[in-house]
C-alpha cells in the first residue's frame, strides 16, 4: 500500500522549488515529517528531526516560539530549516562510524563490551 501524497503548503512548495533537483527529494522528506501532524507545535517536532538542541537553536534564530505551528512558516524559514537539517544530518556523531556485530547490538552476550556475565554455580 502506498500513502496518499499530501501537498505542501505554498511557502514550503516555494522553498522546495528554489532548491536544486537533487535536494528537492530530501526537502520533501523533511517537510512531510514536519507536517505529519499539522496541529503539533514545532518544538517537539523539531526535537525529533534535529539532533540535540539544534531545533531549539533554529527556532530562536528564526524568531519563532516553540509553540509555533508548521503552517505558519514562511518560504525563507522553510529554506533556513532545510539548511539547518542538512548541516546537522551530515554531522559526524561523537562515536564516529562504528562497526557493530549482530545487527546493532554492542555485544552478543547482552553486557557492556568486554564484560562477561557473572558465572552461575550449580
Long-range contacts (C-beta under 8 A, 24 or more apart in sequence): 6-32, 6-35, 8-35, 9-35, 9-70, 9-71, 9-73, 11-73, 11-74, 11-75, 11-77, 11-78, 12-73, 12-75, 12-78, 14-75, 14-78, 15-75, 15-76, 15-78, 15-79, 15-82, 16-78, 18-75, 18-79, 19-79, 19-82, 23-82, 23-86, 26-82, 26-86, 27-82, 30-81, 30-82, 30-85, 31-78, 34-70, 34-81, 35-70, 35-71, 38-69, 38-70, 38-71, 39-69, 40-69, 40-70, 41-66, 41-67, 41-68, 41-69, 42-66, 42-67, 42-68, 42-69, 42-70, 43-67, 45-70, 46-81, 49-85, 50-84, 50-85, 50-88, 51-88, 51-91, 54-84, 54-88, 58-84
